[in-house]
Amino acid sequence: MATASREGALAPAREGRGHPVKEAQAGWVAPPDGEPLHLQELLQQLPAFFGLYRGPGHLIEFSTATRLALLDTRGQVGVCLREACPHLDGSSWHDAWDRVFTTGQPLHLRETSARVRPSDEELFFNLSLLPRRDAKGQVEGVLAFAVDVTELVQTRRAAWTTASWRTERLQAMTAALSEALTPGQVVEVVAREGAIALGALTSLVVVPSPGSEDVFERVAAHGFSPGHLEDWRRFEVSATCPLTDVARTREPCAMGSWTECMARYPRLAQLPRELELKGWASVPLVSGGRVFGVLGLGFGDARDFDEAERAFLMTVSRQCAQALDRARLYDEERAARSAAEAASRAKDAFLATVSHELRTPLTSILGWSQMLRQGLLSEDKRQRAVAAIERNARAQRQLIEDLLDIGRIASGRLRLEPVPLELGRVVDAALDAVRPTALARELTLDISVDPDGVPLFGDPDRLQQVAWNLLANAIKFTPPGGRVSVSARARDEGAELVVKDDGEGIPADFLPFLFQRFQQADTGVSRHHGGLGLGLSIVRHLVELHGGTVSAASEGQGRGATFTVFLPRSRVGMAPCVARGPRPLEGLTLPRFPELEGQRVLVVDGEPDAREWMSVLLTRVGAHVLTATNVTDAMDEVRRTPPTVLVTDVSLSGEDGYSLLYRLRSLPWESGGGVPALAVTAAARREDRDRALRAGFSAFVTKPLDAVELLTAVARLAPPLPKRA
């Protein structure tokens, strides 16, 4: 196609002409009919250079009025190329024409450059030199075609320069962010380096408030004077503003003119007018699917925000978001490390205290025992020795009991055995235990119990432990000759136990930590009072297990302390982990559960009240219920009549619910081996749920049980029963 076009263009130049060089004028030498003038006009209109040259001297036969000044021959037809364009000599361009004419091989030069004069702007063009051949195939001249690509090259070079500059800014930002460790340091770098990298006049960073995810607060700014951003300190996420919009959409918002900014977001008018902002962009700081904040940028010039600039906005935002994510992880790791170090210090201090508290009575026990063994004591001294040994052994036993209780509390294994009781009798039993110590310290005990009685529903042993701990604590911190009072009174829907002393009192700064484990106001080596700091923590936990509350008050050191316990009268208010009966079914309206009608449900629970409640509940919706208290009884029931659903407490005496499930799954399918099983437990942690499901339980519910929740769980597991004829 190129050859045909070339021959068609050359044919008119060879016809009707004896000496083409002499006849040629400034343009194409046309034959008499003048038809090729149309082609001449077409060539002259090309946005490029086109030229025909003949012979080894490259006589100009035709050249367009080119826009490429470098090759413009100014109509010098019939003149040699070297004469018409002497400025090309130094660049060896004439050698290119010679090479094409001599070798007959085309030559293509892409984005080559030259200058008309050294002081002129450098020009770039794509040049193609093709050999012209006669009828015998011999080279008779050269055809030249050139396109000016100066603007294209300059644009690309400008783009390269911009990309290089952006790369440098990203590298600078990355380096600055790598040195910032905390979130506060990171947002300062984001505001400063983000503005510089994007060529913004101002910038600000807002993040969700730690106290509320529905509120944004400004944490860093760049380019603003003090007081400029008072209206941007805190604002609702629901507010109409580019910062909140991009947080919701997670897409950047870029507006190239201030008119557009005002039309879309009038709130931007609150920014200082003296800044003379012309454009605005907001980009979300998103990493790992989480929005860490928003970067807002104000520009002093109008912007088009083309695709490249938008892409760069997102690149910067990702860099900043990842840095914020790293800073968050660093903060969390540092906080976790501090907590671990504090826990380690507390553990060490606790172990030292335990060692001291156990060794102290042990010293007396061993010392007096050795003296008794060696017969070194008189009769009265022997009685004192036996009393001392017994007293210190009891103290040591109490320390051990406290440690075991704390272990049960931590593992969730501390259970209550609630029964109807009289609080006054519980207080009397606790007083009997502490009265000898009070008399030895010459303390006065004031006792006041409501004469009408204080009935409760609770665990008498554990409530006696509460009263004993409070009384022992008051006696320990009251100096000889002081007074300790205890009162038990009925209150609205419950009872109140108050223990008051006129002893050392409690420092105000220690009151918030009083009921925490291992906490003592006096922790020094020379502390005056013994103990592990566990008694009040145990009191709080036991009271909360009963559904009650405990509080302490003191007017300061040396002014005594008052401990107040409130206990609800009925079992309804008791805490979830208490082994208590579920909500009574009398008067309870239940939805229909047709899936449970006719189902054989085996209920296994060691607690009689809970077992009976589940049995009555399932019976009321049409299920046939079998019950068992342990694994052995449950397996006997399965062998007699395989159930369609098994409901079992995980914590059973002897073998547990996991053992029951293992034994059940070892049976043939038709003998109960495939029965769906529902785990019931008071342990509600994720790992407890995961363990139950991995063990083969079909579902998992936690205590305290809700009637509808339990029935729904059983109904989901119940297999379809054959329809009755």
C-alpha positions in Angstrom: 0.0 0.0 0.0 2.8 2.4 0.8 4.6 1.6 -2.5 1.5 2.2 -4.6 0.9 5.5 -2.9 4.4 6.5 -3.5 4.4 5.6 -7.3 1.0 7.3 -7.8 2.4 10.5 -6.3 5.5 10.4 -8.4 4.0 9.6 -11.8 2.7 13.1 -12.6 6.2 14.5 -11.8 7.7 12.4 -14.6 5.1 12.9 -17.4 5.2 15.8 -19.9 8.5 17.1 -18.7 11.9 16.9 -20.5 14.0 18.6 -17.7 12.1 18.5 -14.5 14.7 20.4 -12.5 14.5 23.4 -14.8 10.7 23.3 -15.2 10.0 22.9 -11.5 8.9 26.0 -9.7 8.0 26.7 -6.1 5.6 23.8 -5.9 4.6 20.9 -8.0 5.2 21.1 -11.8 1.8 20.2 -13.2 0.9 18.8 -16.7 -1.5 20.9 -19.0 -4.7 19.3 -17.7 -3.8 20.4 -14.1 -5.5 17.4 -12.3 -2.6 16.8 -9.8 -3.3 20.2 -8.3 -5.8 18.5 -6.1 -3.1 16.2 -4.8 -0.8 19.2 -4.3 -3.5 21.0 -2.2 -4.0 17.9 -0.2 -0.3 17.5 0.5 0.0 21.2 1.5 -2.8 20.7 4.1 -1.0 17.8 5.8 0.0 18.6 9.5 3.4 17.2 8.7 6.3 17.6 6.3 6.4 15.9 2.9 9.3 16.3 0.4 10.6 14.7 -2.9 14.3 14.7 -3.7 16.1 13.6 -6.9 19.5 12.4 -7.6 22.6 12.1 -5.4 22.6 15.9 -4.8 19.0 15.6 -3.5 17.5 18.3 -5.7 14.2 19.5 -4.2 11.3 18.6 -6.5 8.6 19.3 -4.0 8.2 20.2 -0.3 5.2 21.3 1.7 5.0 24.6 3.5 5.8 22.7 6.7 5.1 23.6 10.2 8.4 21.9 11.0 10.7 24.9 10.6 13.8 22.6 10.7 13.0 21.2 7.3 11.3 24.2 5.7 13.0 24.9 2.3 10.8 27.9 1.7 9.9 26.8 -1.8 13.4 26.4 -3.1 12.5 23.8 -5.8 15.4 22.7 -8.0 17.9 23.6 -5.2 20.1 21.0 -3.5 19.1 20.0 0.0 22.5 21.1 1.4 22.0 24.6 -0.1 18.4 25.0 1.0 19.1 23.7 4.6 22.7 24.5 5.5 21.8 24.3 9.2 21.5 20.5 9.0 25.2 20.0 8.2 26.3 19.9 11.8 23.8 17.3 12.7 24.7 14.8 9.9 21.2 14.8 8.6 22.4 15.1 5.0 24.3 11.9 5.6 20.9 10.2 6.2 19.6 11.3 2.8 22.9 10.0 1.2 22.7 6.7 3.0 19.1 6.0 1.8 20.0 7.0 -1.8 23.2 4.9 -1.8 21.8 1.8 -0.1 18.3 1.9 -1.3 17.2 1.0 2.3 14.5 3.1 4.1 15.4 4.9 7.3 13.0 5.6 10.2 14.0 7.9 13.0 11.7 8.2 16.0 11.6 11.2 18.3 14.8 12.5 17.0 15.8 16.1 17.7 17.7 19.1 16.3 17.8 22.9 16.5 17.7 25.4 13.6 20.1 27.6 15.7 21.8 26.7 18.9 19.7 29.2 20.8 16.4 27.9 19.4 14.1 25.5 21.2 14.9 21.8 20.7 12.5 20.2 18.2 11.4 16.6 18.1 10.0 14.7 15.1 9.5 11.3 13.6 11.3 11.2 10.2 11.0 8.5 7.5 13.3 8.5 4.5 12.2 6.2 1.7 14.1 5.4 -1.6 12.4 6.4 -4.9 12.9 4.0 -7.7 12.4 4.3 -11.5 10.8 1.9 -13.8 13.9 -0.3 -13.8 14.0 -0.4 -10.0 17.0 1.9 -9.7 17.1 4.5 -6.9 16.5 7.9 -8.5 15.8 9.9 -5.3 14.5 10.1 -1.8 11.0 10.7 -0.4 10.9 12.3 3.1 8.0 12.4 5.5 8.3 14.0 9.0 5.8 14.6 11.8 6.4 17.2 14.6 6.2 15.5 18.0 7.8 18.2 20.1 4.6 18.9 22.1 4.1 15.2 22.7 7.6 14.7 24.0 7.5 17.8 26.1 4.2 16.7 27.6 5.5 13.2 28.4 8.7 14.7 29.9 6.6 17.0 32.0 4.6 13.9 33.1 7.8 12.1 33.9 9.0 15.1 35.9 5.7 15.2 37.8 5.8 11.4 38.5 9.4 11.7 39.6 8.5 14.6 42.0 5.6 12.6 43.3 7.8 9.6 43.8 10.2 11.7 45.8 7.4 13.1 47.9 6.1 9.6 48.6 9.6 8.5 49.6 9.9 11.5 51.9 6.5 10.8 53.4 7.3 7.1 53.9 10.5 8.0 55.6 8.7 10.5 57.9 5.9 8.0 58.7 8.4 5.3 59.5 9.8 7.4 62.3 6.4 8.2 63.7 5.4 5.6 66.3 2.3 6.8 68.1 -1.0 7.8 66.5 -0.4 11.4 67.5 2.9 11.5 65.8 1.5 9.8 62.7 -1.4 12.3 62.2 1.0 15.2 62.5 3.2 13.7 59.7 0.0 12.9 57.6 -1.2 16.5 57.8 2.2 18.1 57.0 3.6 15.6 54.4 0.2 15.0 52.8 -0.2 18.7 52.0 3.4 18.9 50.6 3.1 15.8 48.5 -0.2 16.9 47.0 0.7 20.6 46.6 -2.0 21.7 49.0 -2.1 25.0 50.8 -3.7 23.6 54.0 -4.6 20.2 55.4 -6.4 18.7 58.4 -6.9 15.2 59.8 -10.0 14.1 61.6 -10.5 10.7 63.3 -13.4 9.0 65.1 -13.6 10.1 68.7 -12.4 7.4 71.2 -15.5 7.9 73.2 -18.0 7.7 70.4 -17.7 6.4 66.8 -20.5 8.9 65.8 -18.3 11.9 66.5 -15.2 13.1 64.5 -12.5 15.2 66.2 -9.7 17.1 64.6 -6.3 15.8 65.7 -3.9 17.5 63.4 -3.7 20.5 60.9 -1.2 22.2 58.6 -1.3 25.7 57.1 -3.9 27.1 59.5 -3.3 29.8 62.1 -4.3 29.2 65.7 -8.1 29.7 66.1 -8.8 29.1 62.4 -10.4 25.7 63.1 -12.5 26.2 66.2 -15.6 25.1 64.3 -13.9 21.9 63.2 -12.8 20.7 66.6 -15.6 18.2 67.0 -18.6 17.4 64.8 -21.1 14.7 64.3 -20.4 12.0 61.6 -23.9 12.7 60.3 -23.1 16.3 59.5 -23.1 17.4 55.9 -19.4 17.9 55.1 -16.9 16.4 52.7 -15.0 14.9 55.5 -17.9 12.9 56.9 -19.2 12.0 53.4 -16.0 10.3 52.3 -15.9 8.5 55.7 -19.3 7.0 54.8 -18.6 6.2 51.1 -14.9 5.4 51.5 -14.4 7.2 48.1 -12.3 10.4 47.6 -14.1 13.7 47.0 -12.3 16.3 44.8 -13.7 19.7 43.8 -11.6 21.8 41.5 -13.3 25.2 42.0 -14.4 27.0 45.1 -17.8 27.7 43.5 -18.4 23.9 43.3 -17.2 23.6 46.9 -19.7 26.2 48.2 -22.5 24.7 46.1 -22.0 21.2 47.5 -20.7 21.9 51.1 -21.6 25.3 52.5 -19.8 24.3 55.7 -16.5 25.0 53.9 -17.4 28.7 54.1 -16.4 28.5 57.8 -12.7 28.2 56.7 -10.8 31.5 56.9 -11.3 33.7 53.8 -7.8 35.1 53.9 -6.5 31.7 52.8 -8.1 32.3 49.4 -8.7 28.6 48.8 -9.7 27.6 45.2 -10.2 23.8 45.5 -10.8 21.1 48.1 -10.2 17.4 48.3 -11.1 14.9 51.0 -9.7 11.3 51.1 -10.6 8.5 53.5 -7.8 6.8 55.4 -8.8 3.2 55.0 -6.7 0.2 55.9 -7.8 -3.4 56.3 -11.4 -2.4 55.7 -11.4 0.0 58.6 -11.7 3.8 58.4 -9.1 5.3 60.6 -9.9 9.0 59.7 -10.1 11.5 56.8 -7.5 13.8 55.3 -8.9 17.2 54.1 -6.8 19.3 51.7 -7.3 22.9 50.6 -5.7 24.1 47.4 -4.7 27.7 46.5 -5.3 27.1 42.8 -8.1 25.6 40.7 -7.6 21.9 39.9 -8.9 19.6 37.2 -8.2 16.5 39.4 -7.6 14.2 36.4 -7.2 10.4 36.8 -3.5 10.6 37.6 -4.1 13.2 40.4 -7.0 11.2 41.8 -4.8 8.0 41.8 -2.1 9.9 43.6 -4.6 11.1 46.2 -5.5 7.5 46.9 -1.9 6.4 47.0 -1.1 9.0 49.7 -4.3 8.1 51.6 -3.3 4.4 51.7 0.2 5.3 52.9 -1.2 7.4 55.7 -3.9 4.8 56.7 -1.4 2.0 56.9 0.8 4.2 59.1 -2.2 4.9 61.4 -2.9 1.2 61.5 0.7 0.4 62.5 0.6 3.1 65.1 -2.6 1.7 66.5 -1.1 -1.8 66.7 2.0 -0.2 68.3 -0.1 1.5 70.9 -2.1 -1.7 71.7 1.1 -3.7 71.9 2.6 -1.1 74.2 -0.5 -1.0 76.4 -0.6 -4.8 76.5 3.1 -4.9 77.4 2.5 -2.4 80.2 -0.5 -4.4 81.4 1.6 -7.6 81.3 4.5 -5.9 83.1 2.1 -4.6 85.8 0.5 -8.0 86.1 4.0 -9.5 86.4 4.9 -7.0 89.1 1.6 -7.7 90.9 2.2 -11.4 90.7 5.7 -11.1 92.1 4.4 -8.9 94.9 1.5 -11.3 95.5 3.8 -14.3 95.7 6.1 -12.4 98.1 3.0 -11.6 100.2 1.8 -15.2 100.1 5.2 -16.4 101.1 5.3 -14.0 104.0 1.8 -14.7 105.2 2.3 -18.5 105.0 5.7 -18.4 106.6 4.7 -16.2 109.5 2.2 -18.6 111.2 4.5 -21.5 110.1 7.3 -19.9 112.2 5.1 -19.9 115.3 3.9 -23.5 114.6 7.4 -24.9 114.1 8.9 -22.8 117.0 6.4 -23.8 119.6 6.3 -27.5 118.3 10.1 -27.8 118.8 9.9 -26.4 122.3 7.1 -28.8 123.2 9.1 -31.7 121.8 12.2 -30.9 123.8 10.2 -30.5 127.0 11.4 -27.0 127.6 8.0 -25.5 128.7 6.2 -25.5 131.9 2.5 -26.5 132.1 1.2 -23.0 131.6 3.6 -22.4 128.8 2.5 -25.7 127.2 -1.1 -24.5 127.1 0.0 -21.2 125.6 2.0 -23.1 123.0 -0.9 -25.4 122.0 -3.2 -22.3 121.7 -0.6 -20.5 119.6 -0.2 -23.5 117.3 -3.9 -23.9 116.9 -4.4 -20.1 116.3 -1.7 -20.0 113.6 -2.9 -23.2 111.9 -6.4 -21.7 111.6 -4.9 -18.5 110.2 -2.9 -20.6 107.7 -6.0 -22.6 106.7 -8.0 -19.4 106.1 -5.2 -18.1 103.8 -5.4 -21.3 101.8 -9.2 -21.2 101.7 -9.0 -17.6 100.4 -6.6 -18.7 97.7 -8.8 -21.6 96.6 -11.9 -19.3 96.5 -10.1 -16.9 94.3 -9.1 -19.8 92.0 -12.8 -20.9 91.9 -13.9 -17.3 91.1 -11.4 -16.9 88.3 -12.4 -20.2 86.7 -16.2 -19.7 87.2 -16.5 -22.8 89.4 -17.7 -21.0 92.6 -21.2 -22.3 93.1 -23.9 -21.4 95.6 -26.4 -23.6 97.3 -29.2 -21.2 98.1 -31.9 -22.0 100.7 -34.3 -19.9 102.7 -32.5 -18.4 105.7 -32.5 -15.8 108.4 -29.7 -13.2 108.0 -29.6 -12.5 111.8 -28.5 -16.1 112.5 -25.8 -15.8 109.8 -24.4 -12.7 111.5 -24.5 -14.4 114.9 -22.4 -17.3 113.5 -19.9 -14.9 112.0 -19.7 -13.0 115.3 -19.0 -16.2 117.2 -15.9 -16.8 115.0 -14.5 -13.3 115.5 -15.5 -12.5 119.1 -12.4 -14.0 120.7 -10.2 -11.8 118.5 -12.3 -8.7 119.4 -12.0 -9.5 123.1 -8.3 -10.0 122.9 -8.0 -6.5 121.3 -10.4 -5.1 123.9 -12.9 -3.9 121.2 -16.5 -3.2 121.8 -18.9 -5.0 119.5 -22.3 -3.4 118.9 -24.9 -5.7 117.4 -28.2 -4.6 116.0 -30.6 -7.1 114.2 -34.1 -6.3 113.1 -36.4 -7.9 115.8 -38.9 -8.9 113.1 -36.2 -11.0 111.4 -34.4 -10.6 108.1 -35.5 -13.4 105.8 -33.5 -14.1 102.7 -32.9 -16.7 100.0 -29.2 -17.5 99.7 -26.2 -19.7 100.6 -25.8 -19.5 104.4 -22.2 -20.6 104.4 -21.2 -18.1 101.8 -23.1 -15.2 103.4 -21.5 -16.1 106.7 -18.1 -15.9 104.9 -19.2 -12.4 103.7 -20.1 -11.2 107.3 -16.9 -12.9 108.8 -14.6 -11.2 106.2 -16.2 -7.7 106.9 -16.0 -8.2 110.6 -12.4 -9.6 110.6 -11.4 -6.7 108.4 -13.0 -4.1 110.7 -11.4 -5.7 113.8 -8.0 -5.9 112.1 -7.9 -2.2 111.3 -9.4 -0.9 114.6 -6.9 0.0 117.3 -7.3 -1.6 120.8 -10.2 0.0 122.8 -12.1 0.9 119.6 -15.6 0.1 118.6 -17.1 -2.2 115.8 -20.8 -2.2 115.1 -22.8 -4.6 112.9 -26.4 -4.2 111.9 -28.8 -6.4 109.8 -32.1 -4.9 108.8 -34.9 -5.6 106.3 -35.1 -3.1 103.5 -37.3 -2.7 100.4 -37.3 -6.0 98.6 -34.2 -7.1 100.4 -31.9 -6.8 103.4 -29.0 -4.6 104.4 -25.9 -5.6 106.3 -23.7 -2.8 107.7 -20.3 -3.2 109.4 -18.8 0.0 110.8 -15.7 0.7 112.7 -13.8 3.8 114.1 -10.4 2.5 113.0 -7.8 3.7 110.6 -10.2 4.5 107.8 -9.5 4.3 104.0 -7.5 6.8 101.9 -9.8 8.5 99.4 -7.5 7.6 96.5 -7.6 3.9 97.4 -11.4 3.6 97.7 -11.9 2.8 93.9 -9.5 -0.2 94.2 -10.7 -1.5 97.5 -12.6 -4.5 96.2 -10.0 -5.6 93.6 -7.9 -8.7 94.0 -4.5 -8.4 95.7 -5.1 -4.7 96.6 -4.0 -3.3 99.9 -3.6 0.3 100.9 -0.4 -0.6 102.8 1.9 -2.6 100.5 5.3 -1.8 101.9 7.6 -4.3 103.5 7.0 -2.7 106.9 3.2 -2.9 106.6 1.4 -3.2 109.9 -1.4 -5.6 108.9 -1.1 -9.0 107.4 -3.3 -10.6 104.8 -3.3 -11.2 101.1 -5.7 -8.5 100.0 -8.3 -11.1 98.9 -11.0 -10.9 101.6 -12.9 -7.9 100.2 -12.6 -9.2 96.6 -14.2 -12.4 97.8 -16.9 -10.4 99.6 -17.7 -8.5 96.4 -17.9 -11.6 94.3 -20.1 -13.5 96.8 -22.5 -10.6 97.2 -22.8 -10.2 93.4 -23.4 -13.9 93.0 -26.4 -13.3 95.3 -27.6 -10.5 93.1 -26.6 -7.9 95.6 -24.2 -5.0 95.9 -21.4 -4.0 98.4 -20.0 -0.5 98.9 -17.5 1.2 101.2 -17.3 4.7 102.6 -14.8 6.6 104.8 -14.3 10.2 105.8 -10.5 9.7 105.6 -7.6 8.2 107.4 -8.1 7.8 111.2 -11.9 8.3 110.9 -13.1 4.8 110.4 -14.9 3.0 107.6 -18.4 1.7 106.8 -19.2 -1.3 104.6 -22.8 -1.7 103.4 -24.1 -4.9 101.7 -27.5 -5.0 100.1 -29.0 -8.4 99.3 -32.3 -9.1 97.4 -34.9 -11.1 99.3 -35.8 -13.5 96.5 -33.8 -15.7 94.2 -34.9 -13.7 91.1 -32.3 -11.0 91.5 -29.4 -13.5 91.8 -26.5 -13.3 89.4 -26.4 -15.5 86.2 -23.7 -17.9 87.3 -25.5 -18.8 90.5 -26.8 -22.4 90.5 -30.5 -21.4 90.9 -33.8 -22.4 89.5 -34.9 -20.8 86.2 -37.8 -18.5 85.9 -41.1 -20.1 87.2 -43.4 -21.3 84.5 -46.6 -20.3 86.2 -48.4 -17.6 84.2 -45.7 -17.8 81.4 -47.2 -17.6 77.9 -45.4 -19.7 75.4 -45.6 -19.7 71.6 -46.6 -23.0 69.9 -43.8 -25.3 69.0 -45.4 -28.0 66.7 -41.9 -29.4 65.9 -41.6 -30.6 69.6 -45.0 -32.4 69.8 -44.3 -36.1 70.3 -40.5 -35.7 70.5 -38.6 -37.8 73.0 -36.3 -35.4 74.8 -33.7 -36.6 77.3 -32.8 -33.9 79.8 -29.6 -34.5 81.8 -28.7 -32.1 84.6 -27.3 -32.6 88.1 -29.2 -29.6 89.6 -32.7 -30.8 90.6 -34.4 -27.4 90.1 -33.0 -26.8 86.7 -33.8 -30.4 85.6 -37.4 -30.1 86.8 -37.9 -26.7 85.1 -36.7 -28.0 81.7 -38.8 -31.1 82.0 -42.0 -29.1 82.8 -41.2 -26.6 80.1 -40.7 -29.2 77.4 -43.7 -31.2 78.5 -46.0 -28.1 78.2 -45.2 -27.8 74.5 -46.0 -31.5 73.8 -42.7 -33.3 74.2 -42.2 -36.6 76.0 -39.4 -35.9 78.5 -37.0 -38.3 80.1 -34.6 -37.1 82.8 -31.3 -38.2 84.3 -28.8 -36.8 86.8 -25.6 -38.2 85.5 -23.9 -40.0 82.6 -24.7 -43.5 83.8 -28.4 -42.8 84.3 -28.5 -41.1 81.0 -27.0 -44.0 79.1 -29.5 -46.4 80.8 -32.4 -44.2 79.5 -30.9 -44.2 76.0 -30.6 -48.0 75.9 -34.2 -48.3 77.1 -35.7 -45.7 74.7 -33.4 -43.8 72.4 -34.4 -40.1 72.5 -34.9 -37.9 69.4 -33.1 -34.9 71.1 -30.5 -34.8 74.0 -30.3 -31.8 76.2 -27.4 -32.0 78.7 -25.6 -29.8 81.1 -21.9 -29.9 80.3 -20.9 -29.7 84.0 -22.1 -33.0 85.6 -20.8 -34.6 88.7 -18.4 -37.5 87.9 -18.3 -37.8 84.2 -19.2 -34.6 82.4 -21.4 -33.9 79.3 -18.5 -34.4 76.9 -18.0 -37.9 78.2 -21.8 -38.5 77.8 -21.6 -37.4 74.2 -18.6 -39.6 73.5 -20.3 -42.7 74.9 -23.5 -41.8 73.0 -21.7 -41.5 69.6 -20.2 -44.9 70.1 -23.7 -46.5 69.9 -25.2 -47.6 66.5 -27.1 -44.9 64.8 -30.5 -46.5 65.2 -29.8 -47.0 68.9 -29.2 -43.4 69.7 -25.7 -42.8 68.3 -26.9 -40.1 65.9 -29.2 -38.2 68.2 -28.7 -34.4 68.0 -27.3 -33.0 71.2 -27.8 -29.6 72.8 -25.1 -28.4 75.3 -26.2 -26.3 78.3 -23.6 -24.6 80.3 -22.9 -21.6 82.5 -19.6 -21.0 80.7 -20.3 -18.5 78.0 -16.8 -17.8 76.6 -16.1 -18.3 72.9 -13.6 -21.0 73.6 -16.3 -22.9 75.6 -18.7 -22.7 72.7 -16.0 -23.7 70.2 -15.1 -26.7 72.4 -18.7 -27.9 72.6 -19.2 -27.7 68.9 -15.9 -29.4 68.1 -16.8 -32.2 70.5 -19.9 -33.0 68.5 -22.7 -31.0 70.1 -25.2 -29.8 67.5 -25.9 -26.5 69.3 -25.0 -24.5 72.5 -27.0 -22.4 74.9 -25.8 -20.6 78.1 -27.3 -20.3 81.5 -29.4 -18.6 82.8 -31.9 -20.2 80.4 -34.6 -18.4 78.7 -37.7 -20.5 78.1 -38.3 -19.5 74.4 -34.6 -19.6 73.6 -34.3 -23.2 75.0 -37.4 -24.4 73.2 -36.2 -22.8 69.9 -32.9 -24.5 70.2 -34.4 -27.9 70.8 -37.0 -27.4 68.0 -34.2 -26.7 65.5 -32.6 -30.0 66.4 -35.7 -32.1 66.5 -36.0 -34.4 63.5 -39.3 -34.7 61.6 -41.5 -37.3 63.0 -43.6 -39.7 60.9 -47.2 -38.3 60.4 -49.8 -40.2 62.3 -52.4 -42.0 60.3 
